[in-house]
Amino acid sequence: MTEINPREEKGKEIALKSDLIRVSDYHYHVHSQTSKRDYDVIKTVTNWTCNCADHVFRHVCCKHIHAVEFSIKIRDEVREKNKVTIQPVIIDSCLFCKSKEIKKYGIRHNKNYDIQRYVCQDCHKTFSTNLGFAKMKHNPKGVTTAMQLYFSGESLRNVSKSLKLLGMDVTHQTVYNWIKKYTELMGKYIEKITPQVGDAWRADEIFVKIRGDLKYVFALMDDETRYLIAHEVADRKEGHDASSLFQKGKEVAGTKPKVLITDGLHSYSEAYRKEFWEVDRTKRTLHIRHIRLQGDKNNNKMERLNGEIRDREKVMRGLKKKDTPILKGYEIYHNYFRTHEGLDGKTPSEACGIKIAGDNKWITLIQNSSTEVLL
């Protein structure tokens, strides 16, 4: 008979009540069951430590450490249960009669690439489909290669030059038109998917130049998965109402964070009081606004994201307009296509339980986005 560990049982009870707050990857606040204080559970190189008497003086794995371990396990199980896999689109029915009795019927040779043809066994009609890339002159692989090159850091003109090596003679304006078209298409599809983000969110701002004028990009990111939840462009830093950013964040995530980490900018404090503050302490989001260079309260993850945006802006020599599709496109690239070493080679979307299958993820996402439009 397995012996019941009372500390594990109490830890499980704390985790199920969500009576703990994740401050960072290595730091949790666990509320005491017998007093109003919170205990700090911190991860070292080898294990978790707690500042409660049970762990400090008895040197045992206390209920607060067990609570953190159970909380992590529960969160992983929820993500696995709600996991979304975006599969490549497979043609399995006739475009005319919707019959499933179809088979391949040769290849349609276009000027720049080939498309598979099908024949229906019921209505005997032949058809071909190029979902997501209909009436496009160039190969879907070439189009998606251009987008990958651009968001990886190349300029529009360099992308155009690189495509010539693939036999594609396109202008930099054509590349921009592709980015604009598919960013809008994928953005509408992604809006309907809810990422399983964590309990701690970070907000920060970075200045950019739009037609020579100084503007600010306010961004909201999940601390655990690095998922860029929302962003907006503001005319000024001080006095900007960031509540719309937090509203959008709640809409995208379908929830609100337990911890909000920002710098001391007054705009964040005002927006926090509007969107996250609650009279009930147990429902209130903890606002950490004293950022340090070192320790748990550093803003390194957010600064890394700002560096990505800054690198993209330098290549472009500034943005051309406030509602540019480039920022939305980079948000999609950051979340769904760019792998991160801090996530063990996963993308933020994969860390949030959203996986894109297929050899070419761009094509998979574009085709699914196009299918959604047709429906």
ZARO-524420 format. One record per residue: residue in one letter; y, x, z of N, C-alpha, C in turn. Coordinates in steps of 0.02 Angstrom, whole numbers, plus 50000, padded with zeros to 5 digits. Atoms other than C-alpha are relative to their C-alpha. Layout:
ZARO-524420
aYXZYXZYXZ
...
END
This chain:
ZARO-524420
m499405004250000500005000050000500635004450000
t499394996050005501705006949950500474998450058
e499555000949944502865009750097500714998449975
i499335002150020504545000950081500525004450033
n499464995849975506045012250098500604995550015
p499445004649983507395002350192500665002149968
r499384997650031508785013350121500024998049926
e500035002050071508205009749943500144992549993
e499905007350003508164991049978500734998250011
k499295001449988509924991150050500435002549942
g499644997650058510515001749905499954995349941
k500095004850053509784989349783500434993750013
e499595005849982510664975349876500745001349984
i499304998250014512344984449861500125000049924
a499934999650073512054987549674500014993049969
l500035006850027511604969349640500634996150015
k499375003249982513184963749729500605003249964
s499474996250034514174976249623500545002150049
d499534998049947514954982349785500155007549996
l499844992950010515374999349710500445000649938
i499544998950056516655006349589499875006849970
r500094993750036516355019649456500685002949985
v499364996650013517835031649457499945004549940
s500124995650057517095044149334499255001049993
d500724998650010515425050949271499685002650064
y500284996649942515205060349435500274997550067
h499675002349938516155049949564499984992450005
y500025007249987515855032649637500284998550069
h499815002749935516665022749778499504994550017
v500485005149978515345012849874500264996950065
h499725003449942515964999649995499494999550057
s500445000349941515255000250171499794992850014
q500245006749982514184985450225500194998050071
t499855001449929514774986750405500745000950017
s499284998949986516624991450391500394999049935
k499575000950058518104990650272500095006449959
r499904993650034517975008850218499565000649938
d500414998350058517305015850054499745007150008
y500294993449999516135030650041500025003149930
d499984996450063516275043849905499325002949984
v500644997350024514655047149810500175004349940
i499804995150051514885062849704499395003849977
k500574996450029513665071349587500155007449996
t499954992850006513415090049604499565002449942
v500414997350054512455101549488499294997350003
t500715001849992510765096249560499884992850022
n500145006749974510965079449648500654996550020
w499445003949975512095065949720500135001550074
t499824999149930513035068349884500444994350023
c499605005449972513875055850000500325002550065
n499664997949939515125057950142499874995550059
c500185004249943514285045050253499605004250051
a500344996349946513515050550419499255000849986
d500724999850014511745046550360499825006049956
h500144994550046511845059350221500245006750028
v499714993749976512965072350305499615002950058
f500324997449939512045073650471499244999649998
r500735000650004510275067550432499715003149937
h500214996850062510225075450258499484996049962
v500465004450036509345060550182500374996649942
c499715003850056509625050650022500204993150028
c499765006049965510705036750096500014994049953
k499995006350039510865018650038500565000049948
h499454999850047512515022649952499805003949936
i500264996350058511685035649839499504995849962
h500485004550033510265023549805500364994549962
a499625005350034511565010349760500275002449933
v499754997150062512345021849630499445000849949
e500574999050045510635026149557499764993449971
f500215006650024510145007749546500524997049953
s499475002650043511835003349471499965002949930
i500074996750065511605016149332499394997249963
k500615002750030509835009649301500114992949974
i499865006950020510424991549294500444999849938
r499544999750056511844995949175499635002049935
d500394997950058510625004949058499544994449976
e500455005550018509424990049063500384994449965
v499595005250031510834977849020500185002049929
r499824997650067511374988648872499404999649953
e500605000250041509584989748810499834992849982
k500155007150011509354970848828500484997149948
n499505002750045510974967148734500135004549939
k499914995150054510724980948606500054996549932
v499895002750067511364977048431499855005549950
t500154995250053510634985848279500234997049933
i499755002250065511554983948114499565003249946
q500494997550048510194985547982500285000149929
p499815000250071510414989947797499824993349970
v500125006550033510534974347689499465000849947
i500554999950048508944970947591500024993649960
i500015005950043508934959247441499304996950002
d500665003149992507514947047480499974992949973
s500015006850027508014930847393500424999649936
c499655001050063508634924547225500714997750012
l499305002049992510514922947207500124992949976
f499905006650030510294906547110499644994450038
c500395005449968508884896447190499795001750071
k500154997749932508704906347353499265001050013
s500724999049992506844908547322499865007150024
k500214993449976505974922947410499545003549950
e500474997350049504844925547259500395004149947
i499654995650047505784939947178499655006749996
k500264993250007505284956947112500485004149959
k499564995450036506134972147040499884999349925
y500045001250071506524970846855500445005049962
g499634994850035507164987446792500665001950032
i499374997249974508824996246814500564998249952
r499405001150040510554991246754500425006350000
h499644993750005511435006746690500744998849989
n499285000250007513295007046722500265006849977
k499714993850024514485020546663499925005650051
n499994994849949514495029646830499404999950047
y500585000249955512925023946923499544994349979
d500505005050017511375012946915499934994850056
i500105005549952511034996046999499324996949986
q500665003150006509324988447033500074992849976
r500025006950023508944972346938499384996650029
y500555004049973507814958247001499874994049954
v500175006150035506914943446923499684995150049
c500265005249955506524927047012499374997049968
q500635002750025504734920846992500024992449994
d499965007350002505284902747018500474997549946
c499525002450051506854900246912500035004649939
h500054995350056506484915346800500665003149978
k499364996950016508274921246805500015007250026
t499924993149978508714939546817500705000950030
f499364998949967510104946246926500015007050030
s499904993749964510804961947006500574998850049
t499475000849951511914963747157500235006850025
n499704993849975513074977247219500444998250059
l499665002849942513524969947388500495005050032
g499484995849970515144976947457500375004449951
f499694995550049515514986947300500044996749931
a499965003650064515574973447166500655001549964
k499434998650043516754977247021500335006850015
m499754993249987516964994947087499775004649945
k500174995550055517015008146952499555005650022
h500344994049979516295021947058499414998650046
n500615000349961514665025147149500164998650074
p499895001349929514565017747327499935006350043
k500084993849962513955034647390500625004449994
g499394996250009515495042847316500584997150039
v499465003349963516655029947393499945001550075
t500104998849928515885032047566500065007450017
t499904992949990515875050947547500755001650007
a499274999149996517755050047517500274998050068
m499775002349935518005040147677499785004750056
q500244995249950516925052147777500415006450000
l499604993950006517885067147711500704999050028
y499315001349978519565059147746500054999750076
f499965000849928519225054047925499735006050038
s500224993749969518385070847958500565005150002
g499424995549995520075079047929500315002149934
e499724997950064520375081347742500594995449980
s499455004050026521965075547656499764995949941
l500185004250056521945062247521499915004249936
r500044995850060522255075347386499395004650002
n500594995849994520895086847452499364996049989
v500585004350012519675072247453499924998849925
s500015001150073520155068647272499715006149963
k500254993950031519815086847226499255000950013
s500724999349983518135086747317499574995349960
l500395004850039517565071147225499905002249928
k500084997550068517825080047060499375004249993
l500634996150001516355091147108499404995449992
l500535004950009515315075247108500064996249934
g499895003350064515955070346937500424993850004
m499585005949991517175057347004500745002049993
d499304998450013518925058546932500444994350027
v499605005149968519995048547053500645003150028
t499374997649972521785050047115500004999150076
h499945000849928522305051647296500194992850018
q499825007049987523045034047284499394995549999
t500635003850002521335027247236499615000850065
v500354998849937520575035347390500334996050056
y499645003949950521935027347498499844992649994
n500165007150011521575010347419499304998350026
w500675001149973519735012147464500034999550076
i499944999949927520185016347643500314993550026
k499665006249980521365001547656499544993949993
k500445005650014520104989347579499434999550051
y500605000249958518584994147682500155000350074
t499805000349930519504997047845500124992850022
e499885007149985520094978947840499354996150002
l500645003650004518364972747790499565001550061
m500424998249943517424982447925500314997850066
g499655001949939518744978648057499864992750019
k500135007149987518484959848039499294998850024
y500705000649981516604961848056499885002650071
i500104996849935516684973448207500304995950056
e499675004149949517854961548299499534994850031
k500475005149976516384949448318499445003050042
i500524996649960515294962448407500315002350066
t499744998249934515534964848594499675006450025
p500294993849975515284982948652499864999650076
q500174999949929514424985448821500335006050033
v499614994449971515794996348895499895000350075
g500094998949928515835003149072500554996750042
d499545003149952516864998649225500675003550006
a499384996149993518205012149211500315001149931
w499644999250064519505012149071500595004850011
r499434995449998520835025049030500524997849949
a499455001650047522525022048949500475006049998
d499524994550009523715034948878500384998849936
e499595000850059525025036848744500145006949968
i499854993950036525435049748611500554998549949
f499475001350048526985051548504499785002049930
v500134998550070526845051148315500644998849961
k499435001250042528095051348173499814995249944
i500105004950053528185036348056500644999949958
r499434999150044529335039747909500575003950034
g499514995749967530205052848016500244997450067
d499795002849936530515041048163499465001050053
l500474998949945529725044448332499734993450026
k500345005949973528465031148383499465002250048
y500534998449951527095030148515499384995849987
v500645003650005525255025648497499724999450071
f500315001449935524615017548658499274998449988
a500725000850011522715018448670499644998550066
l500415002049943521415010948788499285001949985
m500664997350013519725019748802499544999150060
d500495000549946518135016848903499815007150023
d500124993349974517845031749017499285002349990
e500714998150002515945031449014499755001349929
t500284999650068515585028848828500495003049950
r499474997550045517235035448754500154995149942
y499865005150052517345019248654500744998450001
l499295001650006519125016748592500064992449995
i500015007349995519374998648646500574996849961
a499425002950035521124995348578500555005249995
h499404995850007522725003448519500574995849972
e499425003250028524484998348472500565005149991
v499444995550013526045006648402500634997050030
a499395002349967527655005348503500605004149978
d499384996650020529455009748464500245004850053
r499774995749946529715017748633499465000750053
k500484998649947528775024848781500204996450065
e499745003349940529805019548931500224992949982
g499795006850011530045000848942499564996049953
h500465003750044528634996348823499544995550042
d500445004749966527634980948876499285001349977
a500694998250018525834987448878499514994450016
s500455005549982525134970648935499614997549939
s500355002250061524704966248753499415004649986
l500554995350009523624981948746499424998250046
f500525001949952522684976548903499694993349983
q500275006550023522514958748837499495001049944
k500454998750055521734965148678499375003450024
g500594996649971520584976348780499524995050031
k500425005149969519944961448879499654995749947
e500305004050054519654951648718499445003849965
v500514995950035518674965948636499385000850044
a500564998649954517604969848790499714993850031
g500245006149969517434952048852499995000350076
t499974999149928517804958049028500625004250017
k499474995549979519044968049130499705005750041
p500294994349964518784985149212500064999350075
k499924999549927518514988749395500495005550018
v499544994449990519545004649377500415001049937
l499554998450055521055008049267500345006650016
i499724993349989521585026349251500565001249950
t499424998750042523325030049184500415005650031
d499524995549969524745042149210500514995750038
g499515003649959526295037249309500504995949961
l499535003750040527165028449165500084992950027
h499855006549970528025012749231499744994249958
s500255005350044527475002649079499294997950018
y500695001649981525665003749138499984996150065
s499995003549935526084998149314500204992749991
e499785006850013527004982749250499444996049966
a500535003450037525594978349129499394998850045
y500565000849953524284981149266500114993950045
r499855005749955525154968649380499934993449962
k500055006250040525194955849238499284998249984
e500665001350029523404957749177499415001150048
f500584998149961522284965249312500064998850076
w499925000549928523034962649485499764993250024
e500255006249969522174949549595500155000250075
v499895000449928522564943449770499365001950037
d500664998549970520704944449811499835007349987
r500144992950007520324962749843499365001449962
t500654998950032518524960949783500024999049925
k499935001350072519114954949611500535004449967
r499434996250025520574966849594499785006649967
t500114993650034520534981349471500375005550037
l499694994349967520874998049556500405003949948
h499574996350046522345006749472500115007150027
i499894992949983522295025849480500535002649953
r499454997850043523945032649417500275006950019
h499794993249981524025050149491499535004949966
i500434995650040523265061049355500125007350019
r499974992949985522855079149398499685003849942
l500304995850052522375093649284499265001250013
q500684998649981520765096449380499744994350044
g500295004949955519535085649478499844993549964
d500225006450028518955067649454500564996249966
k499455004050026520675060849416500365003449942
n499704997050059521005071849265499954995049942
n499995004550058521345063549097499765003749938
n500234995750055520385076048990499714996149942
k500325003950054519405062948892500534996849956
m499475003150037520985054048843500405005249960
e499644994750036521845070348797499605002349940
r500424998150057520365074348685500104995149943
l499885005150051520615057848593500695001049970
n499334998750025522475061548579500015005949952
g500054994250044522025078248502499714998249932
e500295002350063520965069548370500544996549958
i499465003550037522425058148323500535004949976
r499504995050019523625072948322499765004149940
d500274996250056522475082848206500034995949935
r499995004350059522375068048087500724999249974
e499305001050019524275065748089500295006349967
k499754993750028524605084248052499815000649927
v500234999650069523575083447893500414995449956
m499625005050037524545067947839500755001549999
r499294998549991526225075647891500394993750020
g499685006149975526645059647982499734993849965
l500235006350028526185041447954500554996949958
k499515002850047527025031247819500284993350022
k499765006449977527155014247902499674998150066
k500225001749933526935006048072499324996550000
d500635003750004525504994548019499505003549954
t500444996150043524575008447928499264998650016
p500715001049988522695005547904499655006350025
i500304993649981522405023947945499805000050074
l500165000049929522465021248134499404995550015
k500585004449991521255006448127499385003349971
g500574996650031520145016348009499745005650044
y500224994649956520125031048129499674997250062
e500325003249942519705019348273499264998449983
i500685001550022518175013448174499595006449993
y500354993650009517705031348128499825003050068
h500124997249934517885037248309499444996350036
n500495004049963516825023048378499314999849968
y500645001550033515465021148247499715005849959
f500254994750044515315037348147500045007050030
r499904993449973515915052148249499575001150062
t500424998549943514605059548365500385004450050
h499654996349947515135067148532499505004050040
e500444995849960514345081648624499934997350071
g500015002749932514815073448789499564993850007
l500455005850000513715058548739499315002049974
d500654997450023512215069548695499894998649926
g500065000850072512565068148509500024992849976
k499945007150019512805049148510500724998549980
t499335002650013514275039548442500194995450059
p499815004749946515295028948567499674993149992
s500315006550010514585013148487499275000150021
e500704999549979512795019248515499965000250076
a499984999949927513245022848697500144993150028
c499845006949980513865004748705499464995149978
g500555004550021512224997848634500074997349931
i499915002350069512784995948452499795005849954
k500264994850043511765005948325500044997949927
i499995001150072512025007248137499415003849970
a500594996950029510375010548047500135001749927
g499944998250070510105017947875500225007249990
d499814993150015510375034847791500755000749992
n499274999950009512185030447746500294994350043
k499755005049953512985021547894500614996349971
w499425003250030514575018047795499784994249956
i500245005350044513605008147664499704994350040
t500305005249958512614998847798500544995550030
l499485004049968514194993447888500414996049949
i499615003550052515144988947728499604994149972
q500415005550027513694978547660499934994350050
n500045005249950513484969147824500674996450008
s499345003049996515364966247830500114995349941
s499945004250059515294959347653499574993850004
t500445005749989513824948047696500334994950046
e499655004449952514834940947841500554996149965
v499465003350038516274937047722499714994549956
l500315005050045515104928047601499754993950038
l500235005649960514394917447741500584995850024
END
